[in-house]
Amino acid sequence: MTDPKHDDQANWTQGPVKLYFNRDDERFIVRKYHPALGWTINFGHPAGGVALIGLVLAVPLLLTLAKVLHG
């Protein structure tokens, strides 16, 4: 099964870390660049930016919470 939006190289960032960014694709979750590796976020989707900010903020928040709870 082919997916023209997914397979278009213009929708993926260059370099070793491939991020999917396509404002014309209504999907929030898409297969990773290498589909066997799972799923990723469409950072061109309106919720993609919110998800990115949430992921970035979650790590320090969880580390701080763990430090507070476990001394």
Summary of the structure (lengths in Angstrom):
residues: 71
radius of gyration: 15.5
end to end distance: 51.8
largest distance: 51.8
contacts: 142
relative contact order: 0.13
helix: 49%
strand: 13%
